[in-house]
Amino acid sequence: MEEDISFWGHPNIRSLHYTTLEITREPNLTPRGDCIVGVAASKGCLQIDQLIRKNLLLENNFVKISIIVEPYSFAVVGKTNNKLLLSHPNEIVLRKSNYVDSRTLLINCDVSSADVPRNMIDALRDSTKRGIMRIVVE
């Protein structure tokens, strides 16, 4: 089962954070948002499909996330957790740590925004560039 969430690039995308990777529904981004790889996302945690949500709340399952910005693709693998809130209306955060808040989609991820290839980040600095966050739950 999978779900695609679209987002857009922004000139201030830096993608330098070592523990998180985020997309937001907010249309604007300041340089301080150094974990953000996309703005104007089509969904936050709150709007994720109910079947996907059910699976995200299972304990210790692995989920694959693909960040797709043509012609580039980047994979993230993280764990589900029964303590996830999935209640933030604007943000989706993937975390290397096991910290959980309303924005957290997955914990114990294998990579962060600092690991995203620089050619993809360069492409995402163009506000007309569209990206997809694909959530794949088995």
Backbone bond lengths (Angstrom), bond angles and torsions (degrees), N, CA, C in turn:
res aa  C-N    CA-C-N  psi(-1)  N-CA   C-N-CA  omega(-1)  CA-C   N-CA-C  phi
1 M - - - 1.433 - - 1.521 107.55 -
2 E 1.337 116.08 139.71 1.459 119.12 -178.20 1.515 111.38 -145.43
3 E 1.318 114.21 159.90 1.454 121.46 178.26 1.527 108.24 -142.39
4 D 1.325 116.00 136.37 1.463 121.80 177.19 1.521 109.67 -104.52
5 I 1.327 115.08 134.44 1.459 122.18 175.22 1.523 106.56 -121.48
6 S 1.313 116.51 120.72 1.463 119.67 -178.93 1.526 110.06 -87.73
7 F 1.324 114.99 154.10 1.461 121.98 176.06 1.524 108.41 -152.34
8 W 1.330 116.28 174.09 1.454 122.27 -176.62 1.519 110.95 -127.47
9 G 1.304 114.72 156.85 1.455 120.86 175.71 1.519 111.66 -75.99
10 H 1.336 115.19 172.79 1.468 122.24 179.85 1.530 107.94 -158.47
11 P 1.339 118.24 142.72 1.475 120.29 -178.57 1.522 114.76 -57.97
12 N 1.337 118.64 -24.03 1.465 121.38 -178.06 1.528 114.30 -91.06
13 I 1.304 118.59 7.61 1.467 119.60 178.82 1.526 109.03 -68.09
14 R 1.343 114.98 125.10 1.467 121.71 -179.03 1.525 111.64 -117.66
15 S 1.336 116.80 -38.65 1.465 122.02 176.81 1.530 111.80 53.58
16 L 1.327 115.87 62.95 1.461 121.74 -176.75 1.525 114.13 -118.34
17 H 1.315 117.73 -4.00 1.464 121.13 -173.34 1.530 111.31 -73.70
18 Y 1.322 115.90 137.29 1.465 120.93 -174.39 1.529 114.77 -90.74
19 T 1.327 118.57 -5.67 1.466 118.31 -178.29 1.522 114.81 -127.00
20 T 1.348 117.87 -12.00 1.459 119.13 -178.25 1.522 111.50 -137.31
21 L 1.335 114.12 163.00 1.466 123.22 172.74 1.519 105.62 -140.76
22 E 1.322 117.61 131.63 1.460 120.44 -172.49 1.520 112.30 -137.74
23 I 1.343 115.37 147.18 1.466 122.30 162.37 1.524 106.48 -121.92
24 T 1.338 115.53 152.95 1.460 120.20 -177.20 1.523 111.03 -136.86
25 R 1.303 115.40 151.45 1.463 120.76 174.88 1.523 111.50 -78.72
26 E 1.317 116.81 -15.33 1.465 120.71 178.29 1.531 109.42 -61.84
27 P 1.323 118.18 140.62 1.465 120.38 -178.51 1.525 113.70 -82.83
28 N 1.325 117.50 -18.17 1.460 121.36 -176.20 1.522 111.10 -112.98
29 L 1.332 114.77 157.84 1.459 121.68 -177.87 1.512 109.06 -147.46
30 T 1.331 116.44 130.97 1.459 120.60 173.18 1.523 108.10 -95.67
31 P 1.321 118.18 162.45 1.471 120.19 178.59 1.533 113.81 -60.28
32 R 1.325 117.69 -18.09 1.474 120.58 178.32 1.527 112.32 -68.28
33 G 1.328 118.53 -22.90 1.463 122.23 -179.41 1.518 111.09 -79.59
34 D 1.313 116.56 63.83 1.472 120.31 -170.45 1.525 115.28 -79.77
35 C 1.325 117.98 1.77 1.469 120.02 174.35 1.528 111.42 -102.09
36 I 1.321 116.95 -7.70 1.466 122.27 -173.41 1.524 110.87 -83.09
37 V 1.339 115.17 130.62 1.468 120.84 177.29 1.523 112.42 -110.77
38 G 1.344 117.82 -5.46 1.450 119.87 179.49 1.514 112.69 -162.95
39 V 1.334 115.62 147.40 1.459 122.71 179.77 1.532 109.40 -120.56
40 A 1.327 115.17 174.09 1.471 121.89 178.57 1.526 111.38 51.26
41 A 1.335 115.61 40.80 1.466 121.35 179.94 1.528 110.74 -66.07
42 S 1.315 115.35 152.20 1.462 120.24 -178.89 1.529 113.03 -75.14
43 K 1.342 116.89 -16.29 1.466 120.40 -179.05 1.523 110.69 -151.30
44 G 1.325 114.89 153.92 1.452 122.93 165.11 1.521 107.08 -107.59
45 C 1.310 117.49 -175.84 1.470 120.44 179.82 1.530 112.47 -55.01
46 L 1.320 116.17 -39.04 1.467 120.97 -176.12 1.521 113.76 -60.34
47 Q 1.332 118.23 -31.54 1.463 121.56 -174.65 1.531 114.28 -93.33
48 I 1.304 117.88 4.37 1.465 120.04 -179.53 1.529 109.81 -65.89
49 D 1.316 115.69 140.83 1.463 123.29 -178.69 1.530 111.73 -48.98
50 Q 1.332 115.40 140.50 1.467 121.54 -175.72 1.537 113.33 -59.98
51 L 1.335 117.96 -38.80 1.471 119.48 179.02 1.524 111.42 -66.44
52 I 1.320 116.76 -39.60 1.462 120.67 176.15 1.532 109.37 -63.56
53 R 1.322 116.27 -45.59 1.472 121.34 179.87 1.523 111.30 -56.36
54 K 1.333 116.27 -44.54 1.469 119.81 179.65 1.517 111.34 -56.77
55 N 1.321 115.80 -42.30 1.461 120.38 -179.29 1.527 112.27 -72.98
56 L 1.311 117.46 -31.16 1.463 120.39 177.79 1.528 111.54 -68.51
57 L 1.329 116.86 -23.05 1.458 121.00 -178.63 1.522 113.69 -89.10
58 L 1.317 117.28 -0.25 1.460 120.47 173.30 1.526 108.32 -74.82
59 E 1.304 116.81 155.64 1.465 121.00 -176.12 1.522 112.06 -85.24
60 N 1.343 116.84 125.63 1.465 124.68 169.16 1.526 116.06 62.11
61 N 1.308 118.89 31.24 1.464 120.22 169.91 1.519 108.48 -87.21
62 F 1.316 116.57 154.51 1.456 120.88 177.17 1.525 109.59 -96.47
63 V 1.324 115.23 140.28 1.458 122.34 178.56 1.523 107.28 -129.43
64 K 1.325 115.39 139.42 1.459 120.45 177.28 1.525 108.81 -103.80
65 I 1.319 114.53 133.73 1.455 122.49 174.78 1.522 106.70 -114.90
66 S 1.306 117.01 132.32 1.460 121.18 172.42 1.516 107.88 -112.46
67 I 1.323 115.43 129.53 1.458 121.42 171.65 1.530 104.92 -101.37
68 I 1.313 115.97 117.80 1.458 120.98 -174.78 1.529 108.64 -118.67
69 V 1.311 114.90 121.48 1.462 122.79 174.79 1.515 104.34 -136.44
70 E 1.321 115.75 96.86 1.466 120.69 -172.25 1.524 111.87 -50.62
71 P 1.306 118.44 131.30 1.459 129.03 7.90 1.531 113.78 -94.85
72 Y 1.350 117.85 17.90 1.467 122.23 -173.93 1.525 111.85 -102.05
73 S 1.335 113.96 155.73 1.462 121.12 176.03 1.520 108.18 -145.48
74 F 1.330 116.42 145.36 1.456 122.46 -177.18 1.523 107.93 -141.16
75 A 1.326 117.94 133.00 1.469 121.89 -176.36 1.519 111.36 -106.97
76 V 1.328 114.65 142.61 1.463 123.38 174.68 1.525 106.84 -129.72
77 V 1.321 116.73 134.41 1.458 120.71 174.31 1.525 107.48 -118.47
78 G 1.330 115.60 130.53 1.457 120.53 179.76 1.506 111.18 -141.32
79 K 1.332 115.12 177.22 1.459 121.27 -177.47 1.526 111.72 -109.82
80 T 1.309 113.91 148.50 1.457 121.51 173.43 1.528 108.20 -83.83
81 N 1.340 115.27 169.01 1.468 119.39 179.60 1.520 108.68 -159.79
82 N 1.321 116.51 139.37 1.464 119.67 -178.38 1.531 113.22 -73.48
83 K 1.328 117.75 -4.34 1.463 121.36 177.33 1.538 112.71 -96.45
84 L 1.327 117.20 -0.32 1.457 119.50 178.61 1.524 110.42 -61.50
85 L 1.331 116.32 140.08 1.467 121.31 -179.82 1.523 111.93 -94.87
86 L 1.336 116.70 -37.59 1.470 122.59 177.91 1.524 111.74 50.48
87 S 1.328 116.49 41.59 1.462 119.71 -172.71 1.523 114.74 -116.05
88 H 1.319 118.67 -1.40 1.464 118.60 -178.19 1.530 110.10 -77.02
89 P 1.330 117.80 128.83 1.465 120.00 -176.41 1.529 114.21 -76.45
90 N 1.346 118.13 -16.13 1.464 119.64 -172.38 1.520 115.91 -120.33
91 E 1.306 119.56 -18.05 1.455 120.19 -170.45 1.522 112.74 -128.71
92 I 1.332 113.77 150.92 1.463 122.87 173.22 1.520 106.39 -131.86
93 V 1.342 116.08 122.26 1.455 121.52 -177.92 1.525 110.02 -123.02
94 L 1.329 115.30 131.73 1.462 123.18 172.63 1.521 106.13 -104.03
95 R 1.346 117.36 130.85 1.461 120.79 -172.68 1.528 112.57 -122.42
96 K 1.325 116.36 140.20 1.459 121.02 171.26 1.524 110.59 -73.77
97 S 1.305 117.06 -29.23 1.463 122.31 -178.97 1.531 110.27 -83.48
98 N 1.322 115.80 -176.34 1.465 119.76 175.81 1.530 111.58 -104.95
99 Y 1.329 116.66 18.23 1.465 122.14 178.35 1.531 109.52 -68.90
100 V 1.333 115.66 136.66 1.464 121.58 -179.57 1.524 109.51 -125.26
101 D 1.330 115.95 129.89 1.458 121.60 167.83 1.528 107.87 -142.64
102 S 1.306 117.91 -170.39 1.471 120.89 -174.34 1.524 112.99 -65.22
103 R 1.341 117.91 -19.43 1.466 123.00 -176.93 1.521 113.17 -92.67
104 T 1.324 117.51 -11.57 1.469 122.39 -172.32 1.524 111.67 -75.75
105 L 1.333 116.31 126.17 1.464 122.62 174.89 1.532 110.73 -98.58
106 L 1.331 116.69 -43.76 1.466 122.33 179.96 1.522 109.74 -141.35
107 I 1.325 115.80 152.76 1.462 121.84 175.78 1.526 109.53 -118.67
108 N 1.310 115.72 171.55 1.472 122.75 177.58 1.534 112.31 51.43
109 C 1.326 115.78 40.04 1.464 120.27 179.35 1.527 110.45 -71.45
110 D 1.312 115.99 153.16 1.465 121.22 -176.55 1.522 113.65 -82.27
111 V 1.329 118.14 -13.89 1.461 122.12 -179.44 1.529 109.64 -144.32
112 S 1.332 115.48 169.32 1.471 122.05 177.19 1.528 108.83 -132.93
113 S 1.321 115.99 -174.87 1.465 118.82 -178.99 1.528 112.04 -63.75
114 A 1.317 118.51 -27.60 1.467 120.93 178.43 1.527 112.11 -65.58
115 D 1.318 117.40 -19.48 1.465 122.23 -178.72 1.531 113.44 -89.83
116 V 1.319 117.19 -9.68 1.465 120.22 -179.75 1.536 108.38 -64.34
117 P 1.326 117.62 131.83 1.466 119.80 -179.58 1.528 112.35 -54.93
118 R 1.312 115.75 137.86 1.464 121.57 -175.91 1.529 112.53 -62.99
119 N 1.343 118.60 -29.15 1.467 118.56 177.78 1.535 110.81 -66.73
120 M 1.331 117.62 -32.71 1.461 121.21 176.09 1.534 109.76 -69.90
121 I 1.322 116.68 -42.01 1.464 120.14 179.62 1.527 110.30 -65.41
122 D 1.312 117.05 -40.73 1.469 119.88 176.11 1.527 110.73 -57.86
123 A 1.326 116.82 -42.80 1.464 121.00 177.93 1.525 110.71 -63.18
124 L 1.341 117.17 -39.03 1.464 121.35 -177.65 1.527 113.49 -74.17
125 R 1.302 118.10 -6.68 1.464 119.90 174.50 1.530 111.18 -78.74
126 D 1.314 116.47 -2.46 1.460 123.07 175.67 1.530 107.64 -95.99
127 S 1.322 117.09 117.90 1.470 120.34 -175.41 1.524 113.33 -68.85
128 T 1.329 118.67 -9.40 1.463 120.38 176.17 1.526 111.65 -93.84
129 K 1.327 117.33 -1.08 1.467 121.47 -178.47 1.529 109.38 -85.46
130 R 1.321 115.46 126.53 1.468 122.15 -179.48 1.518 109.37 -98.25
131 G 1.325 115.89 142.29 1.451 121.62 175.30 1.516 110.57 -127.79
132 I 1.319 114.62 166.19 1.471 122.08 177.21 1.519 108.25 -129.56
133 M 1.329 116.29 134.95 1.461 122.21 166.77 1.520 105.44 -105.15
134 R 1.322 116.84 110.24 1.460 121.65 -178.62 1.532 108.99 -101.52
135 I 1.326 115.80 120.75 1.467 122.76 178.58 1.521 107.16 -97.32
136 V 1.323 117.36 122.07 1.458 121.32 -179.47 1.528 108.24 -119.34
137 V 1.346 115.53 113.89 1.457 122.52 -179.96 1.526 107.35 -113.06
138 E 1.324 116.56 129.29 1.470 119.62 179.83 1.504 111.69 -99.16
